[in-house]
């Protein structure tokens, strides 16, 4: 699948995972969870909004993020094993602790376990068995290295690539991010032009660093990092049994090949426009594009059903790759594939591999100082590999029906806000408005968890090989995606697991999806009133809905087809407003170091969703207060107006300490702006904020050229 949906954030789990390179109610949420034997710094603590956290020594109109977050940020430094620590991080730890309880209970070898408990419990036992993993040493790696050594021709590479795509989580996904696949990605996706059709998609891939910029930029910092990457590859090859000189030569080969592939990749800004990647080909055309890849062998090995056509995201990438396969000798390709095996297996092998992998990808690249406890890494791996089996217990424990009912009610209220907003727009014609309303009415709301749970019974989990279990789950997931080709679209599926602290809009399904994991404090707090909840989770809900109408989402219709429903003049009006946003966010990012600049064209969709989302949430709050005979500028019991508490709660839910190293990675790769900009840029575009804190023209939070799309 080309992951084309727009999420709320690079997820906290992903950020937490990045630190390890492990790929990634009336208060009815129980607060006290014991973390046996863990560092007290790792005590899970849910954060709850409190307006007294505002730092009244500061001026809200000068820097609202600082005003709202300063006290919290000072009191909550980043733990040594983290690269980022936010008001949501306590929830991340809480969710992981709840999952650990489930996994630990299921791992007790007891005859009464259900099939699901056996599966997740044995997975957990194998992951936590560090001494068993040490004893096995290089053994799990050897059959894979032997397969590569035995290859006799470049023609045989195709079958090996298909095998590697099966073995490792996300290794089939391609793209322009860290889950980049060996050589290329392959999956199913809904056709861009006819969303009811599921077709095969072939994507660029091939890298191990976060994206192409890491190989191509020639500033000192980038060059230094590439040198350190080379040393890392060398060390890993030595761990896998090579001599120093062999490993050094092999590291050079890997860098040479990955750099050539990086040069050929389409960049992440161009990939944001679906028209640039919607290249349809017949199988004959695909064969002609890359004669060195034996597609008949590949399609057979992946059990791919026949596809109506093939979407090749980036034909230029494949032209360059074809030439590269021809130009380089088989031995160099064997080195590249050996690197894929060693690199992607590392998190599941002995301590020496885990530590070296941590040292480069987490310490050097992201700024982590210490490894996270094993249990956290195992919880996230289980969530990734068997997430819907594990998620059922999480939902039972943490997501009561009244949370679901109240958040659904908020979703409906926010959808009503957008309907009113569309009707009242001065820049849009009646014809386009009518189409926009059709699209809005077509959005399906998915709250908490899927209507039916995925069946993992065919995944063969054992108690004595972690690497085997990861490979089994990964193969299952890959073939599950491939098997969809030619089948009817399954609208009920989720691409995030229930405990995930994130949310997404899927433009091809026209659905918004809020996992149970984010419908918790501080985002949704059952004990708090509407002003607090609309500021936090309400903005999140508005953000996802606006994704259907951001610069990408607006190109899809109510049915998920890439179809232009805009009049030419309205599209022009939209683009002018969008440009205001992308210009505003093309800005310096001192948090990531001197001279680092954000590309507003990369973040335009997310920034549009932030700016529109908060407007919708505020309008929904206003409507809700009106029903109670109140207004936004009335004061609540705590002396703050509802409008003030709304904005404070919004900012509070994004407070985050962040290491400069990971900030640099995010600015290069992540389509989301850093938290400080998700608050300050947004409120400075809003007269509604100016009114909340009586800000004056000329102050920093009052922007002279304010942007407004929705
Ligand atoms: Zn988003």
Boltz pocket constraint, residues with backbone or C-beta under 6 A from the ligand:
constraints:
  - pocket:
      binder: B
      contacts: [[A, 6], [A, 7], [A, 8], [A, 9], [A, 503], [A, 543], [A, 544], [A, 547], [A, 605], [A, 606], [A, 609]]
      max_distance: 6.0
